[in-house]
Amino acid sequence: MSALAAQASEFVYKRRGVAELYLLVLSLLVGIGAYASVGLGVNGELPLDLLTYGSWLAALVVVAHVLIRIFAPYADPILLPIVSALNGLGLAMIYRIDLYRLSRDSQAHTYAPTQLVWMTLGVALFVGVLLILRDHRRLQGLTYTAGLGALILLIMPLLPGIGHSVNGARIWIRVGSIGFQPGELAKVLLVIAFAGYLVQHRDALALAGRRFLFIDLPRGRDLGPIMVMWLVSLGILVFQNDLGSSLMFFGIFLVMLYVATERPGWLLVGGILFALGATMGVLFISHVQVRIDSWLDPFNYDRGYQLRQGLYGMGWGGMVGRGWGEGQPYRTPLANSDFIFPSLGEELGLTGLIGVLLLYLMLVERAYRIALVSRDDLGKLLAVGFGAVFALQCFVVIGGVTRLIPSTGLTTPFLSYGGSSLIANWIIIALLARISDSARRPAPEMQPVQMDDDTQVVKLR
């Protein structure tokens, strides 16, 4: 055991910048190749803006790569290529829907250029986070500030004048012609607040109370935080009609609470609260009732049209898909945002969807790998929380469009059209990169220093 421990202590992570660059080239080939294939499939020729688009996309990715290697040289080399590939596929699918809209109306608004602008802003914030936040442990001091900021962001859509409803959910704020979802940034702040709080109070929360069916339940006096988060989630559901965010926020907190305390009793308590909230939603909230009805009977003519069209599209795509530009994904409402996953299934088939799912699984796996190797508790919980964000969001979205669970209206990370989600997710990737850089960076060497009184002290070099 001592020899193995000595070998483990001597292990040093490599910077792996060259490996990241190779993977980024492959991701660019995927994204730019998909964009070119859409033009060939729809119009029989390469897009006129292919050179401009490809150069812009490549410049964004290369700039991100260079700066992350300068300011976080030991960061995980897999994160950026995964995000680049997902972003490229999403842009190609959005461009596919744009071409159909332009074929019907030459003056129609196009979304792919706007999404590329949002990606540019996301990369800029990615770089900004790496430049400003040199040590993720500084976030510990922002625990309650982040929590307060998250609550303010969640309340903003309810304010008159700026609050705005879309498809029955009041989750938008609009200033002039610019719309934004504050809840997307709130999820980042909530993870920071949860992690900071759990680091401070996990010893008390881990204490066992009564024992039920071989499970140690938490003490009654410690139920306050989970009850507060449960009430916040219910408030989002009742006042904003946002089923997806309600499920995701409560799920993230429950996952982080379980990881921090290692007490299965919290999962039992959380499951009971979730079941109670879901029952109340079905009985008393009409928006939830509509979602449940369309889930149970999507082939009813009066409801479930969007879900039904998405299922038909994926079925028509089969194993290998119709090919870029050869399907009809535009028949599904919101095919470039909420239902972009079925759109990809129609064009790329089950094989393509499995590839996309593997990218998401790799992204979540890298987040939890970062949590495992992190040297401090805050970094571990932050990485777990951000991994849970991607895992739960993908499960809720993909489960909804495949009829595994009721649809909720969330966006698919990095694929769907939407600036709010894209910006927030790029910030999360920057925070994961900063945590992984700290975790993989070689520990400072210990050098003994001889003093005048023949004593030795240890100095960090």
VEXGU-832260 format. One record per residue (C-alpha): residue in three letters; x, y, z. Coordinates in steps of 0.1 Angstrom, whole numbers, plus 2048, in hexadecimal, padded with zeros to 3 digits. Each point is the difference from the previous one (the first is absolute). Layout:
N
+-----+-----+-----+-----+
|  aa |  px |  py |  pz |
+-----+-----+-----+-----+
| ala |   X |   Y |   Z |
...
+-----+-----+-----+-----+
//
This chain:
461
+-----+-----+-----+-----+
|  aa |  px |  py |  pz |
+-----+-----+-----+-----+
| met | 800 | 800 | 800 |
| ser | 81C | 818 | 808 |
| ala | 810 | 7FB | 7DE |
| leu | 7DF | 806 | 7EE |
| ala | 7FA | 81F | 816 |
| ala | 823 | 80D | 7F7 |
| gln | 7F9 | 7FB | 7DB |
| ala | 7DE | 811 | 802 |
| ser | 810 | 81E | 812 |
| glu | 81A | 803 | 7E5 |
| phe | 7E6 | 800 | 7E3 |
| val | 7FF | 821 | 7EE |
| tyr | 7E6 | 80A | 7E6 |
| lys | 80D | 80C | 7DF |
| arg | 7F3 | 81F | 7F0 |
| arg | 7F2 | 7EE | 7E1 |
| gly | 7FD | 820 | 7EB |
| val | 809 | 7EE | 7E0 |
| ala | 7E6 | 7E5 | 806 |
| glu | 7E6 | 81B | 806 |
| leu | 80A | 810 | 7DF |
| tyr | 7FC | 7E0 | 7EC |
| leu | 7DE | 7FA | 80F |
| leu | 7F5 | 824 | 7F9 |
| val | 80A | 7FB | 7DB |
| leu | 7EA | 7E1 | 7FF |
| ser | 7E3 | 813 | 810 |
| leu | 804 | 81C | 7E7 |
| leu | 7FE | 7E7 | 7E3 |
| val | 7E0 | 7F3 | 80F |
| gly | 7F0 | 822 | 804 |
| ile | 80C | 810 | 7E0 |
| gly | 7FA | 7E0 | 7EC |
| ala | 7DC | 7FE | 80D |
| tyr | 7FA | 824 | 7F6 |
| ala | 80D | 7F9 | 7DD |
| ser | 7EC | 7E0 | 7FD |
| val | 7E0 | 813 | 808 |
| gly | 806 | 818 | 7E3 |
| leu | 808 | 7E3 | 7E9 |
| gly | 7E1 | 7ED | 80B |
| val | 7E8 | 81D | 7FD |
| asn | 80D | 814 | 7E3 |
| gly | 818 | 7E9 | 7EF |
| glu | 81E | 817 | 806 |
| leu | 816 | 80B | 81C |
| pro | 7F3 | 81E | 815 |
| leu | 80C | 821 | 7F3 |
| asp | 80C | 80A | 823 |
| leu | 812 | 7DF | 807 |
| leu | 822 | 811 | 800 |
| thr | 7F5 | 81C | 817 |
| tyr | 7ED | 7E9 | 817 |
| gly | 81C | 7E6 | 802 |
| ser | 81A | 81B | 807 |
| trp | 7EB | 810 | 81B |
| leu | 7F9 | 7DF | 811 |
| ala | 825 | 7F5 | 7FD |
| ala | 80C | 821 | 80E |
| leu | 7E9 | 7FE | 81E |
| val | 80C | 7DC | 808 |
| val | 825 | 808 | 7FB |
| val | 7FE | 81F | 815 |
| ala | 7F0 | 7ED | 81C |
| his | 81A | 7E4 | 7FD |
| val | 81E | 818 | 801 |
| leu | 7F3 | 814 | 81D |
| ile | 7F6 | 7E1 | 815 |
| arg | 823 | 7F2 | 7FA |
| ile | 810 | 821 | 80C |
| phe | 7EA | 807 | 81E |
| ala | 7F5 | 7DC | 80A |
| pro | 81B | 7EA | 7F0 |
| tyr | 7F7 | 7E0 | 814 |
| ala | 7DB | 803 | 7F8 |
| asp | 7EE | 7E1 | 7F4 |
| pro | 807 | 7FD | 7DA |
| ile | 7DF | 7EF | 7F8 |
| leu | 7E8 | 81B | 80B |
| leu | 805 | 819 | 7E4 |
| pro | 7FF | 7E8 | 7E3 |
| ile | 7DF | 7F1 | 80C |
| val | 7F0 | 822 | 803 |
| ser | 80E | 80A | 7DE |
| ala | 7F1 | 7E1 | 7EF |
| leu | 7DE | 805 | 810 |
| asn | 7FF | 825 | 7F8 |
| gly | 80A | 7F8 | 7DC |
| leu | 7E4 | 7E6 | 7FC |
| gly | 7E7 | 818 | 80F |
| leu | 809 | 81C | 7E9 |
| ala | 7FD | 7E9 | 7E2 |
| met | 7DD | 7F4 | 80A |
| ile | 7F5 | 824 | 807 |
| tyr | 80D | 809 | 7DD |
| arg | 7EC | 7E3 | 7F2 |
| ile | 7DF | 80F | 80E |
| asp | 80B | 823 | 7F4 |
| leu | 803 | 7F4 | 7DC |
| tyr | 7DC | 7F3 | 801 |
| arg | 7F3 | 821 | 80E |
| leu | 813 | 813 | 7E4 |
| ser | 7F1 | 7E9 | 7E6 |
| arg | 7DD | 80B | 80B |
| asp | 809 | 824 | 806 |
| ser | 820 | 810 | 7F4 |
| gln | 7FD | 81B | 81B |
| ala | 7FB | 7E7 | 81C |
| his | 815 | 804 | 81F |
| thr | 81E | 7E8 | 803 |
| tyr | 80C | 7F2 | 821 |
| ala | 822 | 7F0 | 7F8 |
| pro | 813 | 822 | 7FD |
| thr | 7F0 | 80B | 820 |
| gln | 80A | 7E0 | 811 |
| leu | 824 | 804 | 7F4 |
| val | 800 | 823 | 810 |
| trp | 7F4 | 7F1 | 820 |
| met | 81B | 7E6 | 7FE |
| thr | 819 | 81C | 7FB |
| leu | 7F4 | 811 | 820 |
| gly | 801 | 7DF | 812 |
| val | 824 | 7FA | 7F6 |
| ala | 808 | 824 | 80B |
| leu | 7F1 | 7F9 | 823 |
| phe | 812 | 7DE | 801 |
| val | 821 | 813 | 7FB |
| gly | 7F5 | 81B | 819 |
| val | 7F9 | 7E7 | 81B |
| leu | 822 | 7F0 | 7FB |
| leu | 812 | 822 | 802 |
| ile | 7ED | 80D | 81E |
| leu | 7FC | 7E0 | 815 |
| arg | 823 | 7F3 | 806 |
| asp | 7F6 | 7EB | 81E |
| his | 7DE | 7F0 | 802 |
| arg | 802 | 7FF | 826 |
| arg | 7F9 | 825 | 800 |
| leu | 7DC | 7F7 | 7F8 |
| gln | 7FC | 7F4 | 824 |
| gly | 7FD | 824 | 80B |
| leu | 7E4 | 806 | 7E7 |
| thr | 7E9 | 7E5 | 80E |
| tyr | 7E4 | 816 | 80D |
| thr | 805 | 81B | 7E5 |
| ala | 7FC | 7E6 | 7E5 |
| gly | 7E1 | 7F3 | 811 |
| leu | 7F1 | 822 | 802 |
| gly | 809 | 808 | 7DC |
| ala | 7EF | 7DF | 7F5 |
| leu | 7E0 | 809 | 812 |
| ile | 800 | 823 | 7F1 |
| leu | 804 | 7F1 | 7DD |
| leu | 7E4 | 7E7 | 806 |
| ile | 7E9 | 81C | 80B |
| met | 807 | 817 | 7E3 |
| pro | 7E8 | 7F0 | 7E7 |
| leu | 7E4 | 806 | 818 |
| leu | 806 | 825 | 801 |
| pro | 7E7 | 816 | 7EB |
| gly | 80F | 812 | 7E3 |
| ile | 81E | 7E9 | 7F9 |
| gly | 7F1 | 7DD | 807 |
| his | 7F4 | 7EE | 7E1 |
| ser | 7ED | 7DF | 7FA |
| val | 808 | 7E9 | 7E3 |
| asn | 7EB | 7E0 | 7FA |
| gly | 7F0 | 804 | 822 |
| ala | 820 | 802 | 814 |
| arg | 809 | 821 | 810 |
| ile | 826 | 7FB | 800 |
| trp | 80B | 81D | 7E9 |
| ile | 80A | 824 | 805 |
| arg | 7FF | 817 | 7E2 |
| val | 811 | 822 | 7FD |
| gly | 7F8 | 80F | 7DF |
| ser | 806 | 7E5 | 7E5 |
| ile | 817 | 7EB | 816 |
| gly | 7F2 | 7E3 | 813 |
| phe | 812 | 7EC | 81B |
| gln | 7F9 | 7E3 | 818 |
| pro | 80E | 80A | 822 |
| gly | 7FB | 7DC | 80C |
| glu | 81D | 7F4 | 7EB |
| leu | 819 | 816 | 813 |
| ala | 7EE | 7F8 | 820 |
| lys | 809 | 7DB | 7FD |
| val | 825 | 809 | 800 |
| leu | 7FC | 816 | 81F |
| leu | 7EB | 7E6 | 812 |
| val | 81B | 7E5 | 7FB |
| ile | 81A | 818 | 80F |
| ala | 7E8 | 808 | 81D |
| phe | 7F8 | 7DC | 806 |
| ala | 825 | 7F5 | 800 |
| gly | 80B | 81C | 817 |
| tyr | 7E3 | 7F9 | 819 |
| leu | 806 | 7DA | 800 |
| val | 825 | 804 | 806 |
| gln | 7F8 | 814 | 81F |
| his | 7E3 | 7EB | 80E |
| arg | 805 | 7DD | 7F2 |
| asp | 80C | 7F2 | 822 |
| ala | 7DF | 80A | 810 |
| leu | 7EB | 7F4 | 7E2 |
| ala | 812 | 7DF | 801 |
| leu | 7F5 | 7F7 | 823 |
| ala | 7E7 | 7E4 | 802 |
| gly | 7DD | 801 | 80F |
| arg | 7E6 | 7E5 | 801 |
| arg | 806 | 7DF | 7EE |
| phe | 7E6 | 7F5 | 7E7 |
| leu | 803 | 7E0 | 7EA |
| phe | 826 | 7FE | 805 |
| ile | 803 | 825 | 7F6 |
| asp | 80C | 81B | 819 |
| leu | 7E9 | 81D | 7FB |
| pro | 80C | 824 | 805 |
| arg | 7F7 | 812 | 820 |
| gly | 7E1 | 815 | 800 |
| arg | 814 | 81F | 809 |
| asp | 815 | 7FC | 7E0 |
| leu | 7E3 | 7FF | 7E8 |
| gly | 7FF | 826 | 7FC |
| pro | 817 | 803 | 7E1 |
| ile | 7EE | 7E5 | 7EC |
| met | 7DE | 80E | 809 |
| val | 80B | 823 | 7F5 |
| met | 80C | 7F2 | 7DE |
| trp | 7E0 | 7EC | 7FD |
| leu | 7EB | 820 | 805 |
| val | 816 | 813 | 7E8 |
| ser | 7FA | 7E5 | 7E5 |
| leu | 7DB | 800 | 807 |
| gly | 800 | 826 | 7FD |
| ile | 811 | 7FD | 7DE |
| leu | 7E5 | 7E7 | 7F5 |
| val | 7E2 | 813 | 80D |
| phe | 809 | 824 | 7F7 |
| gln | 815 | 7FB | 7E1 |
| asn | 7F1 | 7E0 | 7F2 |
| asp | 823 | 7F3 | 7FA |
| leu | 7FF | 7DB | 807 |
| gly | 823 | 7F9 | 7F2 |
| ser | 813 | 819 | 816 |
| ser | 7EC | 7F5 | 81F |
| leu | 80B | 7DC | 7FB |
| met | 824 | 809 | 7F8 |
| phe | 807 | 817 | 81D |
| phe | 7F2 | 7E9 | 81A |
| gly | 812 | 7E2 | 7F0 |
| ile | 821 | 812 | 800 |
| phe | 7FD | 809 | 825 |
| leu | 7F6 | 7DD | 809 |
| val | 81E | 7F1 | 7ED |
| met | 819 | 818 | 810 |
| leu | 7F0 | 7FA | 822 |
| tyr | 804 | 7DA | 7FD |
| val | 824 | 803 | 7F3 |
| ala | 809 | 817 | 81D |
| thr | 7F1 | 7EC | 81C |
| glu | 801 | 7DC | 7F1 |
| arg | 7DE | 7FA | 811 |
| pro | 7E6 | 7ED | 7EB |
| gly | 7E6 | 80D | 818 |
| trp | 801 | 822 | 7EE |
| leu | 7F7 | 7EE | 7DF |
| leu | 7E2 | 7F0 | 812 |
| val | 7F5 | 822 | 80E |
| gly | 806 | 811 | 7DE |
| gly | 7EC | 7E5 | 7EE |
| ile | 7E3 | 804 | 817 |
| leu | 800 | 826 | 7FC |
| phe | 803 | 7FC | 7DA |
| ala | 7E2 | 7E8 | 7FF |
| leu | 7EC | 818 | 815 |
| gly | 808 | 81E | 7EA |
| ala | 7F9 | 7EC | 7E0 |
| thr | 7DE | 7F5 | 80E |
| met | 7F7 | 824 | 80A |
| gly | 80B | 80C | 7DD |
| val | 7EA | 7E7 | 7EE |
| leu | 7E2 | 807 | 816 |
| phe | 801 | 826 | 802 |
| ile | 815 | 80E | 7E3 |
| ser | 7F1 | 800 | 7DE |
| his | 821 | 804 | 7EE |
| val | 80C | 7E0 | 80F |
| gln | 7E0 | 7EE | 7F8 |
| val | 803 | 809 | 7DB |
| arg | 824 | 7F2 | 800 |
| ile | 7F4 | 7E0 | 811 |
| asp | 7E3 | 7FC | 7E7 |
| ser | 816 | 805 | 7E2 |
| trp | 819 | 7E7 | 80E |
| leu | 7E6 | 7E5 | 807 |
| asp | 7ED | 805 | 7DF |
| pro | 816 | 812 | 7E6 |
| phe | 7EC | 7F2 | 7E3 |
| asn | 7E1 | 812 | 80B |
| tyr | 7F9 | 81A | 7E5 |
| asp | 7F8 | 81B | 81A |
| arg | 821 | 7FE | 812 |
| gly | 823 | 7F2 | 7FD |
| tyr | 805 | 80D | 7DC |
| gln | 824 | 80A | 806 |
| leu | 80A | 7E0 | 812 |
| arg | 7EE | 7EC | 7E5 |
| gln | 813 | 811 | 7E4 |
| gly | 821 | 7FB | 811 |
| leu | 7F9 | 7DB | 805 |
| tyr | 7F6 | 7FC | 7DB |
| gly | 820 | 812 | 7F5 |
| met | 816 | 7EA | 815 |
| gly | 7EE | 7E1 | 7F3 |
| trp | 804 | 80C | 7DC |
| gly | 825 | 805 | 806 |
| gly | 805 | 7DC | 809 |
| met | 822 | 7F2 | 807 |
| val | 816 | 817 | 7EA |
| gly | 7E9 | 81D | 7F9 |
| arg | 7F4 | 811 | 7E1 |
| gly | 820 | 814 | 7FC |
| trp | 808 | 824 | 806 |
| gly | 7E6 | 815 | 7EE |
| glu | 7EC | 7E2 | 7F4 |
| gly | 7E7 | 7FE | 81D |
| gln | 7E3 | 816 | 80A |
| pro | 808 | 80B | 824 |
| tyr | 7EE | 821 | 7FB |
| arg | 7DF | 7EE | 804 |
| thr | 807 | 7FF | 825 |
| pro | 7F9 | 820 | 813 |
| leu | 81F | 80F | 810 |
| ala | 816 | 7E8 | 7EC |
| asn | 81E | 817 | 805 |
| ser | 7FD | 804 | 826 |
| asp | 7EB | 7EA | 817 |
| phe | 7FD | 7E3 | 7E7 |
| ile | 822 | 802 | 7EF |
| phe | 808 | 7DC | 80C |
| pro | 7E4 | 7F0 | 7EB |
| ser | 80B | 816 | 7E3 |
| leu | 822 | 7F2 | 802 |
| gly | 7F1 | 7DD | 803 |
| glu | 7ED | 805 | 7DF |
| glu | 81F | 80C | 7ED |
| leu | 81B | 7EA | 811 |
| gly | 7EB | 7E2 | 80C |
| leu | 804 | 7EC | 81F |
| thr | 826 | 7FC | 7F9 |
| gly | 805 | 825 | 801 |
| leu | 7EB | 805 | 81F |
| ile | 815 | 7E5 | 812 |
| gly | 81F | 814 | 7F6 |
| val | 7F1 | 820 | 80F |
| leu | 7F6 | 7ED | 820 |
| leu | 824 | 7F3 | 803 |
| leu | 80D | 824 | 7FE |
| tyr | 7E9 | 809 | 81D |
| leu | 80A | 7E2 | 814 |
| met | 825 | 808 | 7FB |
| leu | 7F9 | 824 | 80B |
| val | 7EF | 7F4 | 820 |
| glu | 81B | 7E6 | 806 |
| arg | 81B | 81A | 7FD |
| ala | 7EE | 816 | 819 |
| tyr | 7FF | 7E4 | 819 |
| arg | 824 | 7F6 | 7F9 |
| ile | 809 | 824 | 809 |
| ala | 7ED | 7FC | 820 |
| leu | 813 | 7E0 | 809 |
| val | 822 | 80F | 7FB |
| ser | 7F9 | 822 | 80F |
| arg | 815 | 807 | 820 |
| asp | 7E6 | 815 | 812 |
| asp | 7DC | 7FA | 80A |
| leu | 7F3 | 820 | 7EF |
| gly | 80E | 7F5 | 7DF |
| lys | 7F2 | 7DD | 803 |
| leu | 7DD | 80D | 807 |
| leu | 801 | 81A | 7E5 |
| ala | 80B | 7E6 | 7E6 |
| val | 7E4 | 7E8 | 80C |
| gly | 7E6 | 81C | 7FE |
| phe | 80A | 80B | 7DD |
| gly | 801 | 7DC | 7F5 |
| ala | 7DD | 7FB | 80E |
| val | 7F5 | 81F | 7ED |
| phe | 809 | 7F0 | 7DE |
| ala | 7F4 | 7DD | 80B |
| leu | 7DE | 80B | 80C |
| gln | 7FA | 819 | 7E4 |
| cys | 808 | 7E6 | 7E6 |
| phe | 7EA | 7E6 | 811 |
| val | 7E3 | 817 | 804 |
| val | 802 | 80D | 7DC |
| ile | 808 | 7DF | 7EE |
| gly | 7E8 | 7ED | 816 |
| gly | 7E5 | 818 | 7F8 |
| val | 803 | 7FF | 7DA |
| thr | 803 | 7DA | 800 |
| arg | 7E1 | 7FD | 816 |
| leu | 813 | 7F0 | 81D |
| ile | 7F3 | 81C | 817 |
| pro | 7E9 | 81E | 7FA |
| ser | 811 | 81C | 7EC |
| thr | 80B | 81E | 813 |
| gly | 80C | 81A | 7E7 |
| leu | 825 | 802 | 809 |
| thr | 81B | 804 | 7E6 |
| thr | 81A | 7E6 | 7F6 |
| pro | 822 | 80D | 80C |
| phe | 815 | 80F | 7E4 |
| leu | 7E9 | 7F2 | 7E5 |
| ser | 7E0 | 814 | 803 |
| tyr | 7FB | 824 | 7F4 |
| gly | 801 | 818 | 81D |
| gly | 819 | 819 | 80D |
| ser | 7F8 | 7FD | 825 |
| ser | 807 | 7DB | 801 |
| leu | 81F | 802 | 7EA |
| ile | 810 | 81B | 815 |
| ala | 7F9 | 7EF | 821 |
| asn | 80E | 7DF | 7F4 |
| trp | 820 | 810 | 7F3 |
| ile | 805 | 810 | 822 |
| ile | 7FB | 7DD | 810 |
| ile | 81B | 7F2 | 7E9 |
| ala | 818 | 81C | 80A |
| leu | 7FA | 7F8 | 825 |
| leu | 805 | 7DB | 7FA |
| ala | 820 | 808 | 7EE |
| arg | 80D | 815 | 81D |
| ile | 7F8 | 7E5 | 819 |
| ser | 811 | 7E5 | 7EB |
| asp | 81E | 816 | 7FB |
| ser | 804 | 803 | 826 |
| ala | 7FA | 7DB | 805 |
| arg | 819 | 7F4 | 7E5 |
| arg | 81B | 81A | 807 |
| pro | 81E | 7F1 | 812 |
| ala | 801 | 807 | 825 |
| pro | 81B | 819 | 80B |
| glu | 820 | 7F0 | 80B |
| met | 80A | 801 | 824 |
| gln | 824 | 80C | 806 |
| pro | 811 | 800 | 823 |
| val | 811 | 820 | 80A |
| gln | 81C | 800 | 81A |
| met | 7FC | 81B | 81B |
| asp | 81C | 80F | 816 |
| asp | 7F5 | 7EC | 81F |
| asp | 805 | 7DF | 7EE |
| thr | 7DB | 7FC | 7FB |
| gln | 7F0 | 7F9 | 7DE |
| val | 7DF | 80E | 7F2 |
| val | 7EE | 7F5 | 7E1 |
| lys | 7FC | 819 | 7E4 |
| leu | 7EA | 7FD | 7E2 |
| arg | 813 | 804 | 7DF |
+-----+-----+-----+-----+
//
